């Protein structure tokens, strides 16, 4: 499916979040879980779109959206943990992976910005 590191990581992250979403649905938590599902799965979608960007500026724009979405995902994961919907142990890997993805996307954006100047 995925052809590079960020695509592989974001696809795997989406699968993790789908599992978290299913868990939350079993607990009858519908609002926060839907927010988490939407922003988390959109990260990989934006990365895939960036792979076929029309220009460097378009690539940068799509990766910037992915960065915002992974930041939002981290927020919802932390909120779910703080509100005791999901334990720290259950969220350890998704939070770690989200932070790894954020770091990679940030490095990509820094490199793109440097190359555009």
Buried (B, 14 or more C-beta within 10 A) or exposed (E): EBEEEBBBBBBBBBEBBEEBBEBBEEEEBEEBBBBBBBBBBBBBBBBBBBBEBEEEEEBBBBBBBBBBBBBBBBBBBEEBBEEEBBEEEBBEEBBEBBEBBBEBBBEBBEEBEEEEE
